[in-house]
Amino acid sequence: MALVRVKAKYQVTLPDELRKQIGVGVGDLLEAKVERGKITFVPKTVVDRGIAQSLQEYAQGKGFGPFDSHEAFIASLHKEAKKLRAKKNKRSAE
């Protein structure tokens, strides 16, 4: 068991062997919480809001692809652009 000292500004340095075991590096985020009178640190990954929203929309079936070729990708883009133009024209006609 590794002992650590609480330093000025309540900083704690994680021993090298512990960091290696859980794969924590400089700049990584840890969630700190108290569980049954003990402090636990859990490594966390932060996802940008835009990426999180894109992943959520893709999970809801709002994504496109995968495509077998770049031609299929381009065809899909043209199809979606045509739909958007039709919606835009419909709104401007009203």
Secondary structure, DSSP 8 states (H G I E B T S, - for coil): -------GGG-----HHHHHHHT--TT-EEEEEEETTEEEEEEE----HHHHHHHHHHHTT------SSHHHHHHHHHHHHHHHHHHHHHHHH-
